[in-house]
Amino acid sequence: MTDFITSMNDGVWSVVVWALVGAGLYFGVRTILVQLRLFPQMFGAVAEAPYEDDEMLSRDPEATAKKGISPFKAFTISAASRVGTGNVAGVAVAITLGGPGAVFWMWMIAILGGATSFVEATLAQLYKTRDYANNAYRGGPAYYMTRGLNKPVLAVIFGIVITLTFGFINNALQTNSIVESMGRSADNDGLTLKIIIGLAVAALTAIIVFGGVQRIASFTQVIVPFMAVAYIGLGLIVVLMNLSEIPGVFAQIVGHALGFREVAGAAVGAAFMNGMRRGLFSNEAGQGSVPNAAGTAAVSHPVKQGLVQTLGVYFDTLIVCSVTAFIILLSDPPFGEEIQGASLTQDSMASQVGDWGIHAVTFILFFLAFSSVIGNYYLAQSNVEYFTKNPAVMFGFRLLVVLCVFLGAIVNVPVIWALADTFTAIMVVVNLCAIIPLCPVALKLLRNYTDQKKQGLDPVFRRSMLPELKNIECWDDKDEAFNAVPAQTLRG
C-alpha cells in the first residue's frame, strides 16, 4: 500500500510542485511582491484589537464583552496547524530523503508562497460569513469558491477533501510523531506505551474540541507562542555552540540545492521534490487550509489578515523549520537512507547538548503536535459547518476526529506521510483553481488598502467601495468604525 501510494504521489507531485511555483510567481508579480514590499506592515496588522461588528452587536448586545477573534488569535489558530510535526519531523524526513539541499527549496517555497497565502487569506476575509451563535466569523475556500467564483461543486469537493485531510489524516500524523518522540525518550516502542499515549492525547483532544472555537483560540493563543519560542531558543543554543560551522552549513544547503555539491545518497532532484513537499506540508501556502483560520478574524480590512497570514508562512518555514534544519545538519546525518522523523531531530539535539536534549524535544514536540491537532480540527470543522450545522453531525465528526487521533498512535509512519501527500496535492489543485481566477478581486482590495495608507489612514473596507463585487455578506456600510471617515475619501 505504501509503495503504491508513494509511486502515485511522485507522479502527481511532479505536476503540483510546478503549479505551486507558477502560482507563487504569478501572485508575486501581480501584487508587486506584496510578501516582501509590505513586510513591515505585517507586524502592525497582527497586533490589532478585534474589530467590533455592529451587526453582531445588534443581534447580541452582550457581545461587546466577548469580542470576536482577534487577528493574533486567528494567526495562532493557523500557526497551531502549521507549527507542529512538519517543523520537527517533516524537516527530518526531507533531509534524510533529499539531503541538505531540501532546506533551500523549503525556503524558496515559503518566499513564493507568501504571495499565495496573502491572496487566499484576503479572499477568505472578503467572503466570510457571520456566526451569530458564537459571535465569530467563518470563512475559507468553500466560501470564496461559492460566493466569489460561483462554483459550489468545487466548494463541495474541497470541503470533503480538507475534512478528510485535516480532520483525520493529518491529526493521525501528529499523534504518530508524539508517540515516536516519546518512545525515543523512554527508549520503549512497545504497543502498550503507544496505546496509553494515544488514549491520553485523544482524551485531551476531546476536552478542547467539544468546547467551541473560542476555547480553541484561547488554547492556541497561549501554547503556540510559548512552545515555538522554547524550540527556537533550543535551536539558538545549538547554533551558538557551533557558530564557526554555520557558514559551512549554509554552503552545504545552497551548494547541494543548486547542484554545486554532490551529497551521497541524495540527488539534487530529490532535494527539490522533498523540500517542496515538506515545505508545503509545513507552511500550507496555497493549500487552502490557512484561509479557514484567516476567515475567523474580526479585522477592519481584508488585506490586513492577508498580511498576517503571510507573516505566518515566514514564521513557520524561515524560522521554525530552519531551526530544525540547523540542529540536524550540524550533527552530520546520513542522507538518502531510511526515512527518519522526530527521532532524528532528537538524536541530533542530543549529540549537541547531551541526552537531556532528547527529552526537551519530546516535551516541546508534544505541545506543538497537540496544538496542531486542535488547529487541524478547527480547519476541518469550518468546512463541515459549510455543509451543515446539525448537532448530531457535528458530534459524530468530533468523535471521528478523536478516534483518528488515537489510531495515529499505532499506525505505520510511512503510510500516513504518503496519504498526507496525496490529499495535500488534491487540496492544492482544487484551491488553485479558485484563487487564480479570483486574483483580480484580491488586487482590487490591495489597491484600496494601499490608497488609504498613502492618505495616512488606518485602512478600513466596506462593500460600497467596490460595488462590482457581489455576494459579500459582511463589511456593512453602517458599521460605526467606518462612519468617522467620509466614504468618498476611502473610495479606491
N, C-alpha and C positions, 0 to 999 in steps of 0.2 A: 504493500500500500504506500509506504513512504517513498519507494523508488518511483512508483507510477506518478504520484503527486508532484514529486520533485522534477521529474522529466517534463511534465506538463507545465510546471511553473517556469522552467527555463525557456520554453518557447514563448509563453505569454509575456514574461518579463522582458524578453528581448525587444518587445514592442512597447510595453508600458513605460519602461525607463526612458525611451526616446520621446514618448508622448509627454512625460513629465518635464523633461528638459526643454522640449519645444514650447510647452505651455508657460514654463517659467521665463523663458526668453521673451515670449510674446507679451506676457503681462508686464515684464520689466521694461520693455521698450514702450508699450502703450502708456504706462504710468510714469514714464521718465524716471525709472529706478526709484520708485517710491520707497522700496525697502531700505535704501541707503540714504536717499535725499531727505526723508522726514524722520530719520533715526532719532534725533534729539527729542522730537515731539512725542515719541512713544512713551517716554517716562512720565511726562505730564498726564497723558491720557490714562495710564494705568492707575494713577494716584487719585483720580477724580472721585467725588462722592456720587452715590447713585442719584440719578435724575428722578424727580417726583412727577409721576404721570397723573394729570388731573382727571382723566377718565377712570383710572384706578380708584382715585380718592372719592370720586362721585359715587362709585358703587360700594365703597367701604371706607367711611370716614375715619375709621380707626387704623387704616393702612399707613397713616403717617408715622405711627410708632413702629411699624415693621416694614421699613423701606425695602425696595426691590434689591435685586442682586447688583452689587457694585461692579465696575469694570475689573477691579482687582479680584473679586470673588469669582467672576466668570473666567478670569485668567487662571486662577488656581484650579478651577474645575477642569479646564483644558490641560493645564500643567499636570494635574493628577493623572490624567490619561497618558500624557506624553512622557513624563519623567517616571520611569519605572524600569522594568526588565530590559527594555530596549536600550537604555543607557548603560546598564551594567552587564547583563547577559548578552544583549544583542550586539554590542560593540565587540565583545569577546568572540562571538560567532563570526562576525565579519572579518576580524583579524585572523582567526585560525583558518578560515577558508580563502580569504583574499589577500592576506598579508598586510603590511603596514600601509600600502597604497590605498586600501579601502577607507582609511580615515580621511584622506584627502577628498575622496569623492563624497563622503558624508558631509564634509564642509561645503562642497560645491552645491549639493542638492539643497542644503539649508539656505544658502545665499540666493539661489534661484527660487527656491520655494517660498522665500519671504514675500515676494510679489504675489505668488499664487495664493498664499494664506491671506494676504491683505484683501484680495478680490473676493474670495469665498466668504470671509468673515463679514465684510462690508455688506455683501448681498444678504447674508443671514440676518443682519440687523435691520435692513430695509424692509424685508418681507416677513418679519416676525409677527406673532400673534399674542394677544393678551391672555394670560391665565389668571382670571379674577379670583379663583378659589385660593391660589397660593400667593396672590399679589406679586406675580412674576410674569415673565415672558417665555415663550417658546419659539424657536426658530431653527433653521438649518436647511440643508439641501432639499429635503422633501417639500419645504415651504417655498423656496425660490424656484424649484422646478415646476410647482403647481401654479403659483401666482405670477412669477416673472416670465417663465418660459412657456407656460400653459401646456405642460406635458405631464399630466397626472400619472400616466402609465410609467414614465421614467421615475417619478417620485415613489411609486409603489415598489418598483424593483429595488431602488436604492434603500428604501425603508426596511425591506426584508433582509437585504444583504448586510446592512450595518447592524441590524439587530442580532443576526447570527454571529457576525464577526466580533462585535464589542460586548454583546451580552453574554456570549457563550465561549467562543474560541479564544479570544484574547484574555479573557478572565481566567480560563484554564491555564493559559501560558504563564500568567502572573503567579498563580499558586504553584505551578511546577517549578518556577525559579526560586520561590520561597523554600520549597521542600529541598531543592538541590543545595541551596546555600546552607540551610540548617543541617542537612545531612553531612555536608562537608565540615561544618563547625563542630558537630557532635561526633564525627568520624563514624557515622552509622547511616547506612542507606537501606535499612530494612523496611519491609512493608508496614509493620506496626507503627513505626515512627511516622511514616508518610500518612497513614490513616489518621493518626492523632492530630498532626499538623493540619491536614485537610479539614477535619471536623472543627478545629479551633478557628481557622480562617473563615470557614463557611458560617459559623455562628456569629462572628464579628460582622461579617458582611450583612447578614440578616438584620442585625440591630440597626445598621445605618440605612440600608435601602428601604426598609419599611417606615422610615422616619420622614421622607419627603425631601424636596430639593433644598430647602433652607438648611436642613440638618447636613445634607451632603456638602453644601457650600461652606458651612461653618467648620466642618471637619477638615476639608481640604485647605481652607484658608490658614489653618494653624499648622497642620502636619507637613504639607508640601514644602513651604519655605524653610522650615526648621530642618527637615531631613536633607533637603538639597544643599543647604549651607553646610551642614555637617559633612556631607560627602565631598563637597568642593574643598572644605578645609583639610580633609584627609589627603586629597589629591595634591593640594599645595604643599603639604608636609613632604610628600614623596618627591615632588618637583624640586623643592628647595634642597633636599638631601642629595639630589643628583643634578644640580644646576649646570655643571660643566658638560653634562651629557645631552642636555636639551637641544642644542643646535644640531647634534648628530641625529637625534630622533626626528627633528623637522626635516632634515636632509633625506633621511630614510623614507619618510612618509611621501614627500614630494617626488623624490627620485624614483621610487617604485611605481607610483601612480602614473607618472609620465614616461615610464619605460627606460629611465636613465640607469636604474639599478635593478639587477635581477635578484629575486629572492627565491631561494629553493622551495619548491612545493607550492608556490603561489604565483600564478601568471598575472600579467597586467590586466587581462580581460576579467579574470576572477576578482581582482581588486575593484574594478569598475562596477561590476554587477552586484557584488556583495555590499560594497559601500553604498550604492544607490538604494538597494533593497532595505538594508538595515537603517539607513538614514531616513528613508520614508517611514518605515515602521516606527522609528523613534519620534520624529518631529511631526509626522502626519500631514505635511503640507500638500494640498491637492487631493487628499484622500476623502475629504468631505465629513470627517469626524469632528474636527475642531469647530466648524460653524454651528454645530448644535449647542456648544457651550457659549460661543460668541453671541448667539441669538437670545440668550437669557439676560444679558446685561441691560441695565437702565442707564442709557447714555443720551446726551443731547444731540449727537450727530453720528450716523452710522460709520463714518470714516474713523472716528476715534477708536471704536472697537476693532476695526481692521488693523489699525496701528498696534493696538495692544496684542493682538494675536500674532502679528509679525514678530514682535519682541519675544513672544513665547517660542517661536521657531529658533531664534538665535540663542535664547537661554538654554533650550533643550540640547541642541546639537553642538553649537560652537563652544559652549561652556561645559555642560554636564557630560556629554559624550566624550569631549576632548580630555576631561579628567580621567575617565576610564582608559582611554587610549594610551595616555602617557604612563599611567600606572602599569599597564600590561607591557608596553613596548620597552620600558626601562628594565623589565625583567628578562628580556631577550627570549620570547617564547618560540616554540616550533610553529611553522606555518604549513598550511595545506594538508594537515593530517586529520586526526579525529576532531569532530565538531565539539567544541567546549563552550560552555556558557558562563554562568556566575562563578563556578568553581575556579575558572582560570583567573578571573579578577581577584578572587580571594587569595589564591596561591601567589599571585603577583604582588599583592599588597603585603602578604606575609614575608615574602622574600626581601622586602624593603624595610619593614618596621618590626618584624617578628610575628609570632603566632597570634598575638592579640589582634593583628590586622584582619585575620580571618573572621573573628567574632565581630569586629567593628563593622565589616562589610555586611555580614549576616544581619546585624541589627538594623542597619540603615536600609538594606535592600528589602527587609520585611516591610518596613513602613512605606517605602517608595512603591513597592509592588502592591501592597494593600490599598494605598491611596489610588493606584491605577485601577484596581478592581472597582472602587467606588466611582471614579471618573468614567470608566468604561460603561458601567451600569447606567449612569445618568445619560450618556450619549445614546445608548440603546433605548432607554426609556422614552426619550424625547421623540423617537421615531415610532415607538409603539403607540404613544399618545396621538401621533398623527393619524393613525388608523382608528383608534377607539380609546375612550376613557372608561370603558366598562370596568367596574371594580373587580369583578371576577377574573377578567382577562389580565388585568394588572397584577393581581395577586398570583395567578398562575405563572406569569412571566417572571416575577421576583423569585418564586420558588425554583424555577428552572435555572435562573442565574446562580442562586445559592448552590444548587446541585452541581452545576458545571464548575463552580469554584472548588467544590470538594473533589470532583473527578479529576481535575487538573493535577491533584497531588499524586495520582497513581498512574497517569498516562505517560507514555514514552515521549521524550523531548523532541526528537526529530519530526515525529508525526505532527505535533502541534505547531512547530515552526513552519512546516510545509503548508499546512492548512491555513495558517495566518497569512502566508504569502499569497495563496490562491485567492482568498476573499479580499485581501487588500487590493490586489490587482483589479478585481471586479469593481470595487468601490471607486478606485481611481478613474477607470474608464467611464463609468456612469456619471461621476461628478464632473469630469472634464467636458462631457457632452452638454452640461448645463452652464458651467461658468465661462466657457469660451464665448458662446453666443451672447451671454449676459454681461460680458466685459464692458461694453459701451455704457451700461447703466452705472457700473461702479466708477467709470471715468467721469460721468456727469456729477456724481456725488463728490468725487475727489476735487473736481473743478470748483464746485460750490464751497467746499471746505477751504480750499486754498485762497479763493477770492475773499472769504471772510477773514482769514488770517492776515491777508495783506492790508485789510482795513483796520487791523488792530482789535478785532472782535474775538470773543470766545465762540467758536463756531457752533451754531445750532441749526437744526433742519426741521422743516415742516413740509408736508407733501404739496402744498400750493406753490412751493418754489420750483418744482418740476412737475407741472400738471400733466405732462405727457406720460408719466409713469402711472400705470394702472394697478389695481388690486392691492393697494397698500392700506393696511388696517390701522396701523399706529401713526405717529407723527402728526397728530391733530393740530389744526391752526389755533385752537382755543387754549392750548397749553400755556399756563401763566409764565413759564420760564421764557417763552418767546415774546410775550407781549411788550416787554421793555424795549425791544428793538423794532423799528418800523420795518414792515415787510419789504418795501422797495429797497431798503438798504441791504437786505440779505439776499435778494434775488440774484442767483448766479447764472 
